[in-house]
Amino acid sequence: MSVKNEYLELTVDKFTFRVATDRFYSMEGVWTREGEGGVVIGLSDFLQQRSGDVAFAEIKPVGTLLKDGDEVAVIETIKVNISLSSPVNGKILDVNKNLENAPEIINQNPYGDGWLALIAPANWSADQAKLLSPQAYLEQMRQVVDAEARNR
């Protein structure tokens, strides 16, 4: 599910975080993009970089019904375990089977081959209205980084 992307960027120290401009974001850093017969979801570059190298990705199985906020996946990294909430209501149509043997794809290509699941949304326009635009997500990232810098 590779897509050519334009990015917004935030550079902090030696890290550059990219925000793909062709999708929407949850507050926790799950991206959504309409396409391929539903809504594709994955981890933002910011979330995957801050979480560390992905060692394991467990995504709910095809056919799972999700409500906004339900756990859709658990990502284990060398630093933390992350329970990801679904940003949309709907049914899982497909999961990225490549993550079973190569979960590091999430770190290598979070906006492309590192996608998590394809969901048939129950009401995409209503879900989309609750998500952040790329610009709003970039601003949220900036606020998180600034708050952390003040707390050092």
Beta strands, then each sheet from edge to edge (+ up, - down):
strand 1: 7-12
strand 2: 15-20
strand 3: 24-25
strand 4: 30-35
strand 5: 38-43
strand 6: 54-59
strand 7: 65-66
strand 8: 71-77
strand 9: 81-85
strand 10: 90-95
strand 11: 117-121
sheet 1: 1+ 2-
sheet 2: 3+ 4- 5+ 11- 10+ 7-
sheet 3: 6+ 8- 9+
end
